[in-house]
């Protein structure tokens, strides 16, 4: 290799790496910037991604409410936060009235620990988190926090890069320095964003202060583009620009006033879609709206129509400037969403629309919900305990309330919060510059090193070949061997490399035998372990922690025949390899592939074995968290020709602490979309073994219906799960349809505590053999034989029994059996007890029955039970539920599972 060749290759590689990094950076940025979306944050903690031109919701991400406060901790002042920026308002007695505090929750948290001049001690905490969100589905792919990252394996719809949303949690607690009691506490959430430049934005947004009603209009024409209601008051609107959230200006207006503003459309034919197109003007005045939501009280600055009823201050104030001067509004003539002009005498009096009347929150509090006059600013000052007061910024001291003027002139506000965010953006840009610089340095230094290594290897190979030729006569075999080595080196990246056998310790496999692929780069190959067939799971270094946890759980649980068997773990410089038992297929192939050879494995047996494996995991306090058809495997045929079902894939498993039956789930909904229990979507959910029971209920219906899902198609499936809307009426692959529906309905109950445990499921009549069903009916008949007609047990057995006996059970029997029954005693056709008595008697005297009756009944127990269950399909479940009160009796303990808490 000549020097010119090396230099040319070096220069070409540098140019290629530089070009590739720039193009990749631009492509990633293009992919991740959704210019057609708006991100709307509502008070209940939901972030809606909506289409900019229509307002239609593309997806929603539910988190904790923006503000969370107690209703009342103790008698005294009530503190009310503003969900837009964390401002605080205080309401004391009738003599104190409503006042605005001169600091916000974020400012208090940054200044804590601190003390105000009125004797209140403040302690605070700030927590930051980043969410990696799939832009197409809204699924949370990853959570980045101070204590590490938490990754979920979602169903990616395409290869678009995720969008990152930063959210900050501010927690503040107030203590009385005299009584040392907690006065109040609050939690405020805010998304990391920057103020958008109004000149770059072509829309205006107006939102109701009391609910989620929102109006969007074109800034230049005044045309109303869309109106929507998002269910909870809108507290923030954002758009994405260069991978950063920009906060868009939004005006809050009383709902009645807002509807009146847009109501002009319907009354004007010439300006049908224009905001106040008929030239009408409405006089607005600023107020403070006090509202209530699930997280407590909240306060929002809001505009109302002049003359609307307001809650007036109950204190005597010194004469001074008014808190707001009514202005006229004509949005079509201003760049702002609500423009203002001084009200003049030649304008006709505006039509005053009624605003919702204030209502009293509680009699003792004397605080009215509704629109209040804009309060004055209170005058407490903060003193930081560890910083001299002279270093405190000016915004932490007393502020004067200026007149609120509705003018189109933009008011610039710079505070510590925006300074922090600008600093974060600068740091982020600096990190990106350093990252590109690091890549350039690595390319500059690394490429020459690689070229030198290649050069010396080639030279040493050439020298060894020359010395070999000198020491021995040339032969065809040595020449062939040398050329083969050179060919292998040059073909290192050729397709033939896939056919090579990779051996690591006792594990070996071929790269071309891929069985499947998982998240985070995990690949499963067909290979060998110590000479026997095995499935080899190759894991990247980033997932070694999860792999170690999976191996630990496998070692602990694989002693059960229905749990995948673990062989060993090996590791090389690049990957970690886990050898597992090789299976024939997944449950999905078992159900959906008509050519799959089942070898006598029935659907009921498959479900029984899968539930047995899950019962074993739950007995070890292991929650699987990803039960689905793909994770239930069908084994290869054993020496005896049998196959079985096994639980596999422990990557998302969680082991509960000893003595606890639940764990707090901090990473949101974990599992596969469409198979996740509804409680996993609740903010403060407690993860229990019941999440596996719910997923198993979906799998049960999937198997018994031939591939259907109880919650519908994949596009509406998870939404139906949250809403509890399911259908289990299309079961085809079993004889005990009534029993199957009863079991699946219990497994799919929305409340986790109402679902049966895995042990209880295995004892359900759905899994009973014909022999056990017949024994149960005989034991029940013996138990109720001597009971009086008025006994509680017989009343339960006879209740709602008409559909069970189909009116008169005798007329539904064959003529042979009807004739034989009439020979011995009289039976009541409407009584369940008499039906059970007839079944018991004919079983006891089966050998004495005429041959034609025995032929009609069939063999005992299978044919005998099929004869009765086909005619009375509801009899087993009806009798089972009626006899539940006797489950503690020794004779019935084999049929009923004693109730145990579901972990």
C-alpha positions in Angstrom: 0.0 0.0 0.0 1.7 3.3 -1.2 1.8 6.5 0.8 -0.3 8.3 -1.8 -3.0 5.6 -1.4 -3.0 5.9 2.4 -3.2 9.7 2.3 -6.0 9.6 -0.3 -7.9 7.1 1.8 -7.3 9.1 4.9 -8.6 12.3 3.3 -11.6 10.6 1.8 -12.6 9.0 5.1 -12.4 12.4 6.9 -14.6 14.1 4.3 -17.1 11.2 4.4 -17.4 11.2 8.2 -17.8 15.0 8.2 -20.4 14.9 5.5 -22.2 12.0 7.0 -22.4 13.6 10.5 -23.8 16.9 9.1 -26.4 15.1 6.9 -27.4 12.8 9.8 -27.7 15.7 12.1 -29.9 17.6 9.6 -32.0 14.5 8.9 -32.5 13.8 12.5 -33.5 17.3 13.1 -35.9 17.3 10.2 -37.5 14.1 11.4 -38.0 15.2 14.9 -39.4 18.7 14.3 -43.3 18.5 14.0 -44.2 21.9 12.6 -47.8 20.9 12.0 -48.5 20.1 15.7 -49.4 22.1 18.7 -48.9 20.8 22.2 -51.7 21.7 24.6 -51.2 21.3 28.4 -54.4 21.1 30.4 -54.9 21.5 34.2 -55.5 17.7 34.8 -51.9 17.0 33.6 -52.7 15.8 30.1 -50.5 16.9 27.2 -52.5 16.8 23.9 -50.7 16.8 20.6 -53.2 18.4 18.2 -53.2 19.3 14.6 -52.4 23.0 14.1 -55.1 23.7 11.4 -58.0 21.6 12.9 -57.3 21.1 16.6 -57.9 17.4 16.3 -56.1 15.4 18.9 -53.4 13.1 17.5 -52.5 11.6 20.9 -52.6 12.5 24.6 -50.0 11.9 27.3 -51.4 11.7 30.9 -49.2 12.8 33.8 -49.9 14.2 37.3 -52.1 17.3 37.5 -50.4 20.6 36.9 -51.1 21.8 40.4 -51.9 19.6 43.4 -52.9 21.2 46.7 -54.9 20.2 49.8 -58.3 21.6 50.2 -57.7 22.8 53.8 -54.9 21.7 56.1 -55.8 23.8 59.1 -57.9 27.0 59.9 -56.3 30.1 58.5 -55.4 31.6 55.1 -56.1 29.7 51.9 -53.4 29.7 49.3 -54.4 29.4 45.6 -51.9 28.8 42.8 -52.0 29.9 39.2 -51.4 26.9 37.0 -49.9 29.0 34.2 -46.8 30.2 36.0 -47.1 29.1 39.7 -48.2 32.6 41.0 -49.8 32.5 44.5 -52.9 34.1 45.9 -53.9 34.2 49.5 -57.4 34.4 50.9 -57.6 35.1 54.6 -60.6 36.2 56.7 -63.3 38.6 55.6 -61.0 41.5 56.8 -58.0 40.3 54.8 -59.7 39.5 51.5 -58.0 38.0 48.4 -54.4 39.2 47.7 -51.6 38.2 45.3 -48.3 37.2 46.9 -45.2 38.8 45.3 -43.5 35.5 44.5 -44.3 32.3 42.6 -43.9 28.7 43.5 -40.7 28.2 41.3 -39.2 31.4 42.9 -39.9 30.0 46.4 -38.3 26.7 45.5 -35.2 28.3 44.1 -34.9 30.5 47.2 -35.7 27.8 49.8 -35.0 27.4 52.6 -36.3 30.9 53.2 -38.6 32.8 55.6 -41.1 35.5 54.9 -41.6 38.6 57.0 -45.0 37.3 58.2 -43.3 34.3 60.0 -43.8 31.6 57.4 -41.0 29.1 56.8 -40.7 27.7 53.2 -39.0 24.5 52.2 -39.0 23.3 48.6 -37.7 20.7 46.1 -37.2 20.8 42.4 -37.2 17.6 40.2 -36.5 17.5 36.5 -37.4 14.7 34.1 -37.2 14.2 30.3 -39.7 12.1 28.3 -38.8 10.6 24.9 -42.1 10.5 23.1 -43.0 8.7 19.9 -44.4 11.5 17.8 -46.9 9.3 16.0 -48.5 7.5 18.9 -47.6 9.5 22.0 -46.1 6.4 23.7 -43.5 7.2 26.2 -40.4 5.4 25.0 -37.9 6.5 27.7 -37.7 8.5 30.9 -34.5 10.3 31.7 -34.1 11.3 35.4 -31.4 12.2 37.8 -31.2 8.6 39.2 -31.0 7.0 35.7 -33.0 6.1 32.7 -36.1 3.9 32.4 -36.8 2.4 29.0 -40.0 0.9 27.7 -40.2 -1.2 24.5 -43.0 0.3 22.5 -44.6 -0.6 19.2 -42.8 1.8 16.9 -44.9 3.0 13.9 -42.0 4.3 11.9 -38.4 5.3 12.2 -39.0 8.9 13.2 -36.8 10.2 15.9 -38.6 10.7 19.2 -39.5 14.2 20.6 -38.1 15.1 24.0 -40.4 16.9 26.5 -38.8 18.3 29.7 -41.1 18.5 32.8 -40.2 20.1 36.1 -41.9 19.4 39.4 -41.8 22.1 42.1 -42.8 21.0 45.6 -43.2 23.7 48.3 -44.3 23.4 51.9 -45.1 26.2 54.3 -44.7 26.0 58.1 -45.8 28.4 60.8 -42.7 29.5 62.7 -44.7 30.0 65.9 -46.8 26.8 66.1 -44.4 24.8 63.9 -47.3 23.2 62.2 -47.6 22.7 58.5 -49.7 25.5 57.0 -49.9 24.4 53.4 -48.1 22.5 50.7 -48.4 22.3 46.9 -46.9 20.6 43.9 -46.6 22.6 40.6 -45.6 21.0 37.3 -44.3 22.9 34.3 -42.9 22.0 30.9 -39.5 23.3 29.9 -40.1 25.9 27.2 -39.1 29.4 26.0 -41.3 32.4 25.1 -42.2 32.4 21.4 -41.7 35.5 19.3 -45.3 36.7 18.4 -44.1 37.9 14.9 -43.3 34.4 13.9 -46.7 32.9 14.8 -49.8 33.2 12.7 -52.5 32.1 15.2 -54.3 33.5 18.2 -55.7 31.2 20.9 -58.5 32.1 23.4 -59.4 29.6 26.1 -62.1 29.3 28.7 -60.9 29.8 32.3 -63.4 27.3 33.7 -63.2 24.3 31.3 -61.3 23.0 28.3 -63.2 25.1 25.7 -60.7 26.7 23.2 -61.0 29.0 20.1 -58.3 29.4 17.5 -58.3 32.1 14.9 -56.1 33.4 12.1 -54.1 36.3 13.3 -54.1 38.2 10.0 -57.7 37.8 8.9 -59.6 37.1 12.2 -61.1 34.0 10.7 -62.1 31.3 13.2 -60.2 28.2 12.3 -61.5 25.8 14.9 -63.1 25.4 18.3 -62.5 22.4 20.6 -63.1 21.3 24.2 -60.3 19.4 25.8 -62.1 18.6 29.0 -59.9 20.5 31.4 -58.8 24.2 31.4 -55.9 24.9 29.1 -52.9 26.2 31.0 -50.2 26.2 28.3 -49.9 26.0 24.5 -46.5 25.1 22.9 -45.1 24.6 19.4 -41.9 22.9 18.5 -39.0 24.8 17.0 -35.6 23.4 16.5 -36.2 20.5 18.9 -37.3 23.0 21.7 -40.7 23.9 23.0 -41.8 27.5 22.5 -44.6 28.7 24.7 -47.4 30.4 22.7 -49.4 33.3 24.1 -52.9 32.3 25.2 -55.7 34.6 26.5 -58.2 33.2 29.1 -61.7 34.5 28.8 -64.9 33.7 30.7 -66.7 30.8 28.9 -69.9 32.7 28.5 -68.1 35.8 27.1 -66.0 33.6 24.8 -69.1 32.0 23.4 -70.7 35.3 22.9 -67.6 36.6 21.0 -67.8 33.7 18.5 -71.6 33.8 18.4 -71.4 36.7 16.1 -70.5 34.3 13.3 -74.0 32.8 13.2 -75.8 36.1 13.1 -73.7 37.6 10.3 -74.1 36.3 6.8 -71.5 38.5 5.2 -68.8 37.6 7.7 -69.7 34.0 8.3 -66.3 32.8 9.6 -64.8 36.0 10.8 -64.3 36.8 14.5 -66.8 39.6 15.2 -67.1 40.1 11.5 -70.1 42.4 11.8 -67.9 45.0 13.3 -69.4 44.5 16.8 -67.3 45.5 19.8 -67.4 44.2 23.3 -66.1 45.9 26.4 -63.8 43.5 28.5 -62.3 44.0 31.9 -59.6 41.9 33.7 -60.6 39.7 36.6 -59.2 36.8 38.5 -61.1 33.5 38.1 -61.1 31.1 41.1 -62.0 27.6 40.2 -61.9 24.1 41.6 -60.6 20.8 40.1 -59.6 17.4 41.3 -56.2 18.7 42.6 -57.7 21.6 44.6 -58.3 25.2 43.9 -56.7 27.3 41.1 -56.6 30.9 40.0 -56.4 32.2 36.4 -56.3 35.8 35.2 -59.3 36.1 33.0 -61.2 38.6 30.9 -65.0 39.1 31.3 -67.6 41.3 29.7 -68.1 44.6 31.4 -71.0 44.5 33.8 -70.7 40.8 34.6 -71.2 39.9 38.3 -67.9 39.8 40.1 -66.9 38.9 43.6 -65.9 42.2 45.2 -63.3 42.7 47.9 -64.6 42.6 51.5 -61.9 44.9 52.9 -61.7 48.7 53.0 -59.0 49.8 50.6 -57.2 53.2 50.4 -58.2 55.2 47.4 -55.8 54.5 44.5 -55.5 53.5 40.9 -58.1 51.0 39.6 -57.0 47.5 39.0 -58.3 47.5 35.5 -59.9 49.8 33.0 -62.6 48.4 30.6 -61.5 48.3 27.0 -63.2 47.7 23.7 -62.3 44.7 21.7 -62.0 44.3 17.9 -59.6 41.4 17.1 -59.8 41.9 13.4 -58.0 45.2 13.6 -55.1 44.2 15.8 -52.3 41.7 15.8 -53.2 40.5 19.3 -55.9 37.9 20.1 -57.8 40.6 22.1 -57.0 44.2 21.1 -58.2 47.1 23.1 -59.2 50.7 22.6 -60.6 53.3 25.0 -64.4 53.2 25.2 -65.8 56.3 23.6 -69.3 57.9 23.9 -70.2 57.4 20.2 -70.0 53.6 20.5 -73.4 51.9 21.2 -73.7 50.3 24.6 -72.5 46.7 24.3 -74.8 43.7 25.0 -73.8 42.3 28.3 -73.8 38.5 28.5 -74.3 36.8 31.9 -71.3 35.1 33.3 -71.6 32.1 35.5 -72.7 33.3 39.0 -70.1 32.8 41.8 -70.7 29.9 44.1 -69.6 29.4 47.7 -66.8 26.8 48.1 -67.5 26.0 51.7 -69.6 27.9 54.3 -66.7 28.2 56.8 -64.2 29.4 54.2 -66.4 32.1 52.8 -64.5 31.9 49.5 -66.6 32.2 46.3 -65.7 30.3 43.2 -66.0 32.5 40.1 -64.6 35.8 38.8 -63.1 38.1 41.4 -61.8 41.7 41.1 -58.1 41.8 40.4 -56.5 41.6 43.9 -53.7 43.8 45.2 -50.3 42.5 45.9 -49.5 41.6 49.5 -46.3 42.8 51.0 -44.4 40.0 52.8 -40.7 39.8 52.0 -38.5 36.7 51.8 -35.3 36.2 53.8 -33.0 33.4 52.7 -31.3 31.8 55.7 -27.9 31.2 54.1 -27.6 34.2 51.8 -27.6 37.9 53.0 -30.8 39.8 52.2 -28.8 42.3 50.1 -28.1 39.5 47.6 -31.7 38.8 47.1 -33.0 39.7 43.6 -35.4 42.6 43.4 -38.3 40.5 42.1 -38.4 38.7 45.5 -39.5 41.9 47.3 -42.6 44.0 47.2 -44.1 44.7 43.7 -46.7 47.3 42.9 -49.7 46.3 40.8 -49.9 48.5 37.7 -53.0 49.2 35.7 -53.9 46.4 33.3 -54.3 47.9 29.9 -55.5 45.8 27.0 -53.1 47.2 24.3 -51.4 45.5 21.4 -48.0 46.6 22.6 -45.9 43.6 23.8 -44.8 43.7 27.5 -41.4 42.1 27.9 -41.0 40.1 31.2 -37.6 38.7 32.2 -37.4 36.8 35.5 -35.2 34.2 37.0 -37.1 31.4 35.5 -36.6 32.5 31.9 -33.0 33.2 32.7 -32.6 29.6 33.8 -34.2 28.3 30.7 -32.1 30.4 28.4 -29.0 29.2 30.3 -30.2 25.6 29.8 -30.6 26.2 26.1 -27.1 27.7 25.8 -25.7 24.7 27.7 -27.5 22.4 25.4 -26.2 24.1 22.3 -22.7 24.1 23.8 -22.9 20.4 24.5 -23.9 19.7 20.8 -20.9 21.8 19.7 -18.6 19.8 22.0 -20.1 16.6 20.8 -19.4 17.5 17.1 -15.9 18.6 18.1 -15.3 15.3 19.9 -16.4 13.3 16.8 -14.0 15.3 14.6 -11.1 14.7 17.1 -11.9 11.0 17.2 -12.1 10.8 13.4 -8.9 12.8 13.0 -6.9 10.6 15.5 -8.7 7.3 15.1 -8.6 6.9 11.3 -4.8 7.3 11.1 -4.4 4.8 13.9 -6.6 2.3 12.1 -4.8 2.8 8.9 -1.4 2.2 10.6 -2.6 -0.9 12.2 -3.9 -2.3 8.9 -0.6 -1.3 7.3 1.6 -3.1 9.9 -0.6 -6.2 9.8 -0.3 -6.3 6.1 3.5 -5.8 6.2 3.9 -8.5 8.9 1.8 -10.9 6.9 3.9 -10.3 3.8 7.1 -10.7 5.7 5.9 -14.0 7.3 4.9 -15.3 3.9 8.4 -14.3 2.5 10.2 -16.1 5.4 8.0 -19.1 4.9 8.9 -19.3 1.3 12.6 -19.1 2.1 12.5 -21.8 4.8 10.6 -24.4 2.8 10.1 -25.2 -0.8 6.9 -23.9 -2.3 3.9 -26.2 -2.4 0.4 -26.0 -3.7 -1.1 -26.6 -0.2 0.8 -23.8 1.5 0.0 -21.4 -1.4 -3.6 -22.4 -1.2 -3.7 -21.8 2.6 -2.0 -18.4 2.3 -4.4 -17.2 -0.4 -7.3 -18.5 1.7 -6.2 -16.4 4.7 -5.9 -13.3 2.5 -9.3 -14.0 1.0 -10.9 -14.3 4.5 -9.5 -11.0 5.5 -10.7 -9.2 2.4 -14.2 -10.9 2.7 -14.7 -10.0 6.3 -17.7 -7.8 5.4 -19.1 -10.1 2.7 -22.4 -12.1 3.0 -20.4 -15.3 3.6 -19.7 -14.0 7.2 -23.4 -14.8 8.1 -22.8 -18.5 7.5 -19.9 -18.6 10.0 -20.4 -20.4 13.3 -20.0 -18.1 16.3 -18.7 -19.9 19.4 -18.6 -18.4 22.9 -17.8 -20.8 25.7 -20.4 -23.6 25.5 -22.7 -21.6 23.2 -22.5 -21.7 19.4 -24.8 -20.3 16.7 -24.9 -19.0 13.2 -25.7 -15.4 12.4 -28.1 -16.4 9.6 -30.4 -18.4 11.9 -32.4 -15.6 13.4 -35.5 -16.6 15.4 -36.6 -13.1 16.3 -35.7 -9.6 17.3 -36.5 -7.6 20.5 -36.1 -4.1 21.7 -32.8 -2.4 22.4 -31.0 -4.4 19.7 -31.7 -7.8 21.2 -31.5 -10.7 18.7 -32.5 -14.3 19.3 -30.6 -17.0 17.2 -31.1 -20.7 16.8 -27.9 -22.4 18.2 -26.4 -25.0 20.4 -25.6 -25.3 24.1 -23.2 -28.1 25.0 -24.3 -30.0 21.9 -28.1 -29.7 22.4 -30.5 -27.4 20.6 -30.9 -24.0 22.2 -32.2 -20.5 21.6 -29.4 -18.0 22.0 -30.3 -14.4 23.1 -27.7 -11.8 22.2 -27.8 -8.7 24.3 -26.0 -5.3 23.9 -23.9 -3.9 26.7 -26.4 -1.2 27.4 -28.9 -3.9 28.5 -26.5 -5.9 30.7 -28.3 -4.8 33.9 -31.6 -6.0 32.6 -30.0 -9.2 31.4 -28.6 -9.9 34.8 -32.0 -9.4 36.4 -33.6 -11.6 33.8 -31.0 -14.4 34.4 -31.6 -14.1 38.1 -35.3 -14.5 37.7 -34.9 -17.4 35.3 -32.6 -19.3 37.7 -35.2 -18.8 40.4 -38.2 -19.9 38.4 -37.2 -22.3 35.7 -37.8 -25.4 37.9 -41.4 -25.4 36.8 -42.2 -27.4 33.6 -44.3 -24.5 32.2 -41.6 -21.9 32.6 -38.9 -21.6 29.9 -35.7 -23.4 30.9 -32.5 -21.5 31.4 -29.1 -23.1 30.4 -26.2 -20.7 30.8 -24.8 -17.3 30.2 -21.6 -16.4 28.2 -20.0 -13.1 27.4 -17.4 -11.8 24.9 -16.0 -8.3 24.3 -19.1 -7.1 22.5 -22.2 -9.0 23.7 -23.7 -11.2 26.4 -25.4 -14.4 25.4 -28.2 -16.3 27.2 -28.9 -19.9 26.2 -32.5 -20.9 26.7 -34.6 -23.9 25.8 -35.5 -24.0 22.1 -39.2 -24.1 21.4 -41.2 -25.0 18.3 -43.4 -21.9 18.0 -45.2 -19.1 19.8 -48.8 -19.1 20.9 -49.5 -16.7 18.0 -48.4 -19.3 15.5 -50.4 -22.0 17.4 -53.6 -19.9 17.0 -53.2 -18.2 13.6 -51.2 -20.8 11.5 -53.7 -23.5 10.2 -50.8 -25.7 9.1 -49.2 -25.8 12.6 -49.1 -29.4 14.0 -50.6 -29.3 17.5 -49.8 -32.9 18.4 -53.0 -33.2 20.5 -52.4 -30.0 22.5 -55.9 -28.5 22.9 -56.6 -24.8 23.6 -57.9 -25.5 27.1 -54.7 -27.5 27.9 -52.5 -24.7 26.5 -54.3 -22.1 28.8 -54.1 -24.4 31.8 -50.4 -25.0 31.3 -49.7 -21.3 30.7 -51.6 -20.4 33.9 -49.7 -23.0 35.8 -46.5 -21.4 34.8 -47.8 -18.0 35.8 -49.0 -19.3 39.1 -45.5 -20.5 39.8 -44.1 -17.0 39.1 -46.6 -15.3 41.3 -45.8 -17.8 44.1 -42.2 -16.4 43.9 -43.5 -12.8 44.0 -42.5 -12.3 40.4 -44.7 -10.1 38.2 -44.2 -10.8 34.5 -45.7 -7.5 33.2 -45.7 -8.6 29.5 -48.1 -11.5 29.1 -49.1 -11.8 25.4 -49.3 -14.5 22.8 -45.8 -13.9 21.6 -44.4 -14.6 25.1 -46.2 -18.0 25.5 -44.1 -20.6 23.7 -45.0 -24.1 22.5 -42.2 -26.6 23.2 -40.8 -29.2 20.8 -42.0 -32.8 21.1 -40.5 -34.7 24.0 -39.3 -38.3 23.8 -42.9 -39.4 24.7 -44.3 -37.2 21.9 -45.9 -34.6 24.1 -45.7 -30.8 23.7 -46.5 -28.1 26.3 -46.9 -24.4 26.7 -44.3 -22.3 28.6 -44.0 -18.7 29.9 -41.0 -16.9 28.4 -39.3 -13.5 28.1 -38.5 -12.2 31.5 -37.0 -8.9 30.3 -39.8 -6.8 31.9 -40.3 -8.9 35.0 -40.4 -7.3 38.4 -39.8 -9.1 41.7 -41.8 -7.7 44.6 -40.1 -7.2 47.9 -40.6 -9.9 50.6 -43.7 -9.3 52.6 -45.2 -6.9 50.0 -47.9 -7.6 47.5 -47.4 -4.5 45.3 -44.8 -2.0 44.1 -45.1 1.6 42.9 -44.6 1.8 39.2 -42.7 4.9 38.4 -42.1 4.4 34.6 -45.7 4.6 33.4 -47.4 1.8 31.5 -44.9 -1.0 31.0 -45.6 -3.8 28.6 -47.0 -4.2 25.0 -49.6 -1.8 23.8 -53.0 -3.6 23.7 -52.2 -6.1 26.5 -51.6 -3.7 29.4 -53.9 -3.5 32.4 -55.9 -0.3 32.8 -54.5 0.5 36.2 -51.0 0.9 34.7 -52.1 4.1 33.1 -53.0 5.8 36.4 -50.4 8.2 37.8 -50.2 6.6 41.2 -50.8 3.0 40.2 -49.6 0.2 42.4 -48.3 -2.7 40.4 -49.6 -6.1 41.5 -49.8 -9.6 40.1 -53.3 -8.6 39.0 -51.8 -6.9 35.9 -50.7 -10.4 34.7 -54.3 -11.7 35.3 -55.7 -9.0 33.1 -53.3 -9.7 30.3 -53.9 -13.4 30.6 -57.7 -12.8 30.3 -56.9 -11.1 26.9 -54.8 -14.1 25.9 -57.6 -16.6 27.0 -60.1 -14.9 24.7 -57.5 -14.7 21.9 -57.0 -18.5 22.0 -60.6 -19.4 22.4 -61.9 -17.0 19.7 -59.3 -18.1 17.1 -57.2 -14.9 17.2 -59.6 -12.1 18.2 -59.0 -9.6 21.0 -61.7 -8.8 23.6 -61.0 -5.0 23.3 -61.2 -4.8 19.5 -58.8 -3.9 16.7 -55.3 -2.7 17.4 -56.1 1.0 16.7 -58.7 1.4 19.4 -57.6 -1.5 21.7 -55.7 0.4 24.4 -58.4 3.2 24.5 -61.1 0.5 25.0 -59.0 -1.1 27.8 -58.9 2.2 29.7 -62.7 2.7 29.1 -63.4 -1.0 30.1 -65.2 -1.7 26.8 -64.8 -5.4 25.8 -66.7 -8.2 24.1 -66.3 -11.9 24.8 -69.2 -13.3 22.8 -67.2 -15.0 19.9 -65.7 -18.0 21.7 -65.5 -21.0 19.4 -62.7 -23.3 20.5 -64.1 -24.9 23.6 -67.2 -26.9 24.8 -67.7 -24.9 28.0 -68.5 -21.6 26.5 -70.5 -20.3 29.5 -67.7 -21.2 31.9 -65.1 -19.6 29.6 -67.1 -16.3 29.4 -67.6 -16.2 33.2 -63.8 -16.7 33.8 -62.7 -14.2 31.2 -65.1 -11.5 32.5 -63.7 -11.9 36.0 -60.1 -11.7 34.7 -60.9 -8.5 32.8 -62.6 -6.6 35.6 -61.3 -3.0 35.7 -60.8 -3.1 39.5 -57.6 -5.2 40.2 -58.8 -6.4 43.6 -61.9 -8.0 42.0 -59.9 -10.2 39.6 -59.2 -13.8 40.7 -55.7 -15.0 41.6 -53.8 -17.4 39.4 -54.6 -20.3 41.8 -58.3 -19.4 41.8 -58.3 -19.4 38.0 -56.9 -23.0 37.9 -59.8 -24.1 40.2 -62.4 -22.5 38.0 -65.0 -25.0 36.4 -63.6 -24.0 33.0 -60.7 -26.3 33.7 -62.7 -29.2 35.2 -62.6 -32.6 33.6 -65.9 -34.3 32.8 -65.2 -36.6 35.7 -64.9 -33.7 38.2 -68.0 -32.1 36.8 -70.0 -35.2 37.4 -68.6 -35.7 40.9 -69.5 -32.1 41.8 -73.1 -32.5 40.7 -73.4 -35.7 42.8 -71.9 -34.0 45.9 -74.3 -31.0 45.5 -77.3 -33.3 45.1 -76.3 -35.2 48.2 -75.8 -32.0 50.1 -79.2 -30.4 49.3 -81.3 -33.7 49.3 -82.6 -33.1 52.8 -82.8 -29.3 52.7 -86.2 -27.7 53.1 -87.8 -25.7 50.3 -87.4 -22.5 52.4 -83.7 -23.0 53.2 -81.3 -20.3 52.2 -79.3 -22.7 50.1 -82.2 -23.9 48.0 -83.5 -20.3 47.6 -80.1 -19.4 46.1 -80.1 -22.5 43.9 -83.6 -21.8 42.6 -83.1 -18.1 42.1 -83.0 -17.0 38.4 -83.2 -20.7 37.4 -85.7 -20.5 34.5 -83.0 -20.0 31.9 -80.9 -22.7 33.5 -83.6 -25.4 33.3 -85.0 -23.8 30.0 -88.4 -23.6 31.6 -89.0 -27.3 32.1 -85.9 -29.5 32.0 -87.8 -32.7 31.5 -89.1 -31.8 28.0 -85.5 -31.2 26.8 -84.4 -34.8 27.6 -84.5 -37.6 25.1 -87.6 -39.7 24.9 -85.7 -42.7 26.2 -84.7 -41.0 29.4 -88.1 -39.3 29.9 -89.8 -42.6 29.7 -87.4 -44.2 32.2 -87.7 -41.3 34.7 -91.5 -41.7 34.8 -91.2 -45.3 36.0 -89.8 -44.5 39.4 -90.7 -41.1 40.8 -92.2 -37.7 40.1 -89.8 -34.9 39.2 -90.5 -31.1 39.1 -89.4 -29.8 35.7 -88.8 -26.2 37.0 -86.6 -27.2 39.9 -82.8 -27.4 39.7 -82.6 -29.7 42.7 -84.8 -32.3 40.8 -82.6 -32.1 37.7 -79.5 -32.7 39.9 -81.3 -35.6 41.6 -82.2 -37.2 38.3 -78.6 -36.9 37.1 -77.3 -38.5 40.4 -79.9 -41.3 40.4 -79.2 -42.4 36.8 -75.5 -42.3 37.5 -75.9 -44.5 40.5 -78.1 -47.0 38.6 -76.3 -46.7 35.3 -75.5 -50.4 35.1 -79.2 -51.3 35.6 -80.5 -49.0 32.8 -81.9 -50.5 29.6 -79.3 -50.7 26.8 -81.1 -48.1 24.7 -81.1 -45.6 27.6 -77.4 -46.2 28.2 -76.7 -45.8 24.5 -78.5 -42.5 24.5 -76.7 -41.2 27.6 -73.2 -42.3 26.4 -70.3 -43.6 28.4 -69.5 -42.4 31.9 -68.3 -39.7 32.5 -67.5 -38.1 29.2 -70.6 -39.1 27.2 -72.9 -38.8 30.2 -71.8 -35.3 31.1 -71.9 -34.2 27.4 -75.5 -35.4 27.2 -76.6 -33.0 30.1 -74.2 -30.1 29.5 -75.3 -29.8 25.8 -78.9 -29.5 26.9 -78.3 -27.3 30.0 -75.1 -25.3 29.3 -75.7 -22.8 32.2 -76.2 -25.5 34.8 -72.6 -25.9 35.9 -71.9 -22.2 36.5 -75.3 -21.6 38.1 -74.8 -24.4 40.6 -71.2 -23.5 41.2 -72.1 -19.9 42.1 -75.0 -20.9 44.3 -72.9 -23.4 46.3 -70.1 -20.8 46.9 -71.4 -20.3 50.4 -70.5 -24.0 51.2 -66.9 -23.8 49.9 -65.5 -24.1 53.4 -67.2 -27.5 54.0 -64.7 -30.3 53.6 -66.5 -32.0 50.7 -66.4 -28.8 48.6 -62.9 -27.6 49.4 -61.6 -29.5 46.3 -63.9 -27.5 44.1 -63.4 -24.0 45.5 -60.2 -22.0 46.1 -60.1 -20.3 49.4 -60.0 -16.5 48.9 -56.5 -15.1 49.1 -55.2 -11.5 48.6 -54.1 -11.0 45.0 -50.5 -9.9 45.0 
